[in-house]
């Protein structure tokens, strides 16, 4: 079990800034709930994964252990590669077509959306319009809560931003906000290669389009309870992180990673910030690309598959519990998996998603409407389930108490 040391009888500190009543899923009788659980044990549930890219294939492969999985993508080559190694059904699908998506998900018990960010919002809207529960990892710019009414009208669960980050930091923020008064919350995350320390040798470890958006989208954070907007790449600092036997000196800078936490933790955590981690000199390199117009497009900046790739993250908390000051952090260092040839970023993102998917499919998470990951962290038992799921797949967070 996750060592979080909750004390019994504790309630959330302060009201939810966006109270969302549970829908009729929670009001069903125990008899009906037990009947559904029995059915789950005897009938393999059907999952459709939209997108067979670097993360989508990890999700499909992992869920195929226990469920009937169909992977849908426009690339027949990507689907054939996936089906050659795992027991996954495949379907060539135009994911830009609402009608095609509707056809693909018609028989699904759960849909996972693993499409690029620029397609994410419209894809999610289509899934909800078809009345399907969904777990989404798309990093789209639009506000997912704009689809809350649609999700509720279809009586479905829509878990969004369920990747490595946003995702894991939000689970923890949601959980600890019910256990203590958090004053300061910050997380830093990066995908890098040990052998590519020079800025001009950087290669992205996930969708290049989404990486580039981090460098162009205004960065929002919260200071003293007020929303602050800064340019991306701003407020750089050098930090040192020790993890997995490595001592890494990295450059941290503002990006727009808080997302739904700005809403769900409004009035509950007065200081929140997210930063991206790169090797020193990266900011200057990106600014040079932006200012000089050097030839570059996301299509030519391919993700690196080198076996020295890694994902690093530190999630920091400072606050008070029963009047006692507390300061602690969680650190993750995940590396390339040579056995499966899957990158750390793909696994850390994909397995976080499948952890949430399993919570939904098992009936452990039932909250209807749009559910950002902090809601999932608040839900009893879900954090332990997800972190145990990650540990089983060699994605483990190390907790460090500082006070």
N, C-alpha and C positions, 0 to 999 in steps of 0.2 A: 504493500500500500504506500501511497505517497505520504511522506512524513511532513504533514502540515500542522499537526498538533492543535486541531480545533478544540475549543472547550465546549462542553455540552450546554444547551440552552441559550446559545448566543443568537441574536437576531441581527439583521442587516442594519448598519449604521446609516440612518437617513433614508428618505423615501427614494424610490426609483424616479429619475428625472423624466422618464417616459413610461408611465404605468401602462402595462399592456395586459389586459385580463386574459387568462387562459381561455381557450375556446372549448367547444363541446367535447374535444378529445379527453379532457380531464374529468368531465362529468359522466362519462360512460360507467356503467355498472361494473363491479368487480368481476361478475360472472362473464360479461362480454370480454373484459380484458384477459381473463384467464383462458377463455376460449381462443382468443387471438394468439396467445402465447403457445397454446398447444398446437395450433395450426403452424406456427413458425417452426416448431420442432419437427414436423412431419412433411412439410412442403418447402422446397427450396425457393426462396424469394428471388424475384427477378430484379436485376439492377442493370440500368443502361448508363454507360459512361460516354458522354459526349466529348470527343477529342482523344486521339491516340498519340499525342506528342510525348515529350519527355516525362511529364508528370502523369498524364492520362494513362499511359501504359503501366506505370507503377500501381496506380489505383485499380485498374482492371485486373492486373495479375494478383494483387493481394486479395481483393474481394472474391476472386474466382475460387479461392480455397473453400469457401462456405456457401456461395450463392451462385445462381445462374446469371452469368454476366455477358452482356453484349456490348462490344465497343463499336461506336459509330464515328466515322471520320470520312473525309473526302479522299484521303490517300489510301489507295488499295495496298501500296507497298508497306505503309506503316501498319495496317491491319494484318497483312499476311505475316509480317515479322512477329507481331504479338501472338497470333494464333499458332505460330510454329513452335512456340515455347510454353504456352499456357492454354488451359482449357477455357478459352474465351470464344464466344460467338462473335462474328464480325458483320458489320453492315456498312456498305459504302453510302455515305449520306452527305448531302450539301448542308452543312451546319449554318449557312447563311440564309437558309430558307425556313421560315416558320412552319410551313406545311410539311416539309421533310422532317423537321424535328418532331412535330406532332405525330407523324406516322411512326417514327423510331421509338418514341417513348410510350406508345399506346398501352402496352401490356406491362409496363414497369411498375414494380412496387416502390422503387426509389430511383431517382435520376441523379447522377453526379455530373456537374458541369465543369469541364476542364478545358474550356476554350480560352483563347487569348483575351486580354482585358478589353480591347476595343469592341469585342463581340459579346462581352459578358452580360451587360444589362438587358439587351434585347433577347438574348438566349434565355436568361432567367425568366423574363416576362412571358416568353412562349411556354416554358415548362409549367409555370404557375397557371397560365390560361388553360392548360391541359389537365389541371387538377392533380398534379403529381408532387409528392414529397421530393425535396431536392437538397443536396449538399453541394455548395458552390465554392470553388477556389479561385474564380476569376477576379483579377485585381482591376475592377472597372472604376472609372472616375465618378460615375453617377451615385446618388444616394440610394442605397438599397431600400431604405424605409419608404421611398416613394411607391414601392410595390407591396407594402404591408397590407393595405386594404384589399388588394387583389388576392393575396395569399390567404387572408382570412375569409374572403368570400368563397374561396374554393376549399376551405377547411383543410389546409395543408401546412406542413412544416417546411420552412425555407431557411436552412442554416447556411449563412454566407460567410465569406472571408475565412474559410476553414483550412488555411495552409500553415506553413511554418511561422510566418509573421507577415500580416496579421494572422492570428490564430492562437498559438501557444501563449504569447504574452497576455492576450485578452482573456483566455481561460483563467490564468493565474490572477489577473486583475479582478475579474468577476468573483472568483472564489475568495480572495483575501479582503475584498471590500465588504464581505459579509462577516469577516472575522475580526477586523481591526479598522482603525481610522488611518487611511493611507494619506500621507502628506505629499510624497514625491514618488513618481513612478516614471521609469525611463527604460526603454529597451533599444539595443543597438544590434544590428544584424548585417551580415555580409556573406556573399558567396565568392570564393577566391580560389586561386591555385598556389600551392607552396612554391612552385618554380617560376611564377610569373609576377615577380615583385616590382618590375619596372612598369611605370604607368602605361607606356605605349604597347606593352605586351599583354595587357588585360584582356580577358575574354569573359563574356557573361556566362553564368551558370544556369540561367533560365531564359525565358522568352526575351530576345533582344529588344523587341518593341516595348515590353513592359519595363525593362531595365532603363531604356532611354527616357521613358515617361518619368521615372524617378528624378531625372536631371532637368526636367522642364516643368513639371507640375508644382505650383506654389505649395510650400510646406506649412502645415498648420500644427501648432502645439498650444498647450494651455499653461499659463503662468498666473499665479494668484487668482485662479478661477476665471480668467479672461482669455478668450481665444486670440491668439497671435498668429499672424500670417507673415512668413518670411520667404525670400527667394530660395529655391532649391540650391543645394551646395553651400549654403551659408553657415555661419558660426562653426568653422572647422576647429577641431581639437585633436591632439594626439593622445591615444590611450594605450595602455598595455593590458593585455589579457593573457592569463596563464591557464591553459587547458590542455589536457591530453599529453602532457609532457612538452608542450610548445609554449614559448614566450613570444607573443606576437605584439609588435608595435604597429598600430593601425591608425588611419585617418578617419575620423567620424564627422559627418556633416548632416545638416537638416534635410529630411525628405518627408513626404506626406504619408506617413505610415500609421498614424493614430486612427484614422478613419472613424469607425462607429464608436470608438471609445469617447470621442468628443461629445457624443450624445448620451451614451449609456452611463458615463461616469461624471456627467455634468452635476455639480453640487456635491459630489462624493470624493473626488480626488482633485485638489486644487492645482497641482503641478504635474503635467504629463508631457513627455517628449519622446519622439522616435528619431533615431539617426541610422544612416547607412554606414557600413564599414568598408573601407578599401585600403590599399597600401598607400603610404605617403606619396604625394605628388599626383594622385589621381584627379583631384579637383582641378588643378592647373591644366592637366591633359584634356579633360572634358571641356573646360572653358575654351581652350585653344581650338578644339574641333568646332565648337559652337560659333566662335567669333571669326575664325578665318575661312569658314566654309570649305574646309578640306573634304575631299570626297569620302562620304560615309553615309550609309543607310542601314537600318536594322537588318535588311535582307542580306547584306554583305558581312555583317558582324555576327558570325556563327558562334553558338555556344561551344565552349571547350569541353571535350570528352576526356581530357588527360586524366590519368589515374592519380594525380596529386591534387585533385580538386577537393575542396572542403567547404563546410558551412559553419560559421561561427556566430554565436548569439549570446548576449548578456542581458538579463532582465533584472532590474534593480528596484527595490522597494525601501521606503523609509516612512515610518509613521509611529503610531502608538497603539498598544494593546493593553487594555485595563490600566491605563496610565503609565505603562512602562514603554520606554522608547525602544523601537526595533528597527534594525537595518539588516537587510539580507538580499541575496541575489541568487539567480539561477543562471548557470552557464552551460551552453551546449557546444560541443565540437563534434561534428559528424564528418566522416570522410567517405571517399569513393568506395563502393563495394565491388571488389574485383570478381567475386563469385558470380554476381548477377549482372555485372557491367552497368550498374545503375548509379547515377551520381548522388552525392549526399543531399543536394538541394531537391532533387526529384524525390528521393526517399523521405526526407524530412517533411516535405510538403505533402506528398502523396499519402504517407502513413498517418499523418495528422488527419487528413481528410477521411481516410478509411476508418480511423478510430471514431470520428463523429458519425460516419455512416452506420457503423455497427451499433452505436447508441440508439440511433433512430430506428433501425431495423429490429432491434431487440425490444423496442418500446421503453427503453431507459430514458429517452428524451422525448417529450410529448408536446412541448409548447408550440402552439400554432402561430402562424404569421411569420414575419421576418425575424430570424434569430441570429444576431451577431454572436461571435464566440464568447463574449463576456456573459451573455445569458446562459450559455451552455456551462460555463465555469461555475455559475451560481447554482445550477441544478444539482441537487444532492447526488453524489456518487459519480457524476460524469467525469470530473477531473481525474479521479483515481482510475477510472476505466480507460481513459484516453492515454494517460501517462504509462499505465501498465502495458497497454497495447504498443506504445512506442518503444518501451524498454525491451519487449520481446523481439523487436525488429532492430535492435541495436541503435536506437535513437534515444539517448539518455541524458537528462539534465542533472547537473551537480549543484546541490544547494549549499550556499555558504552564508553562515550567520556572522555578522560583523559587530553586533551589539548584544 
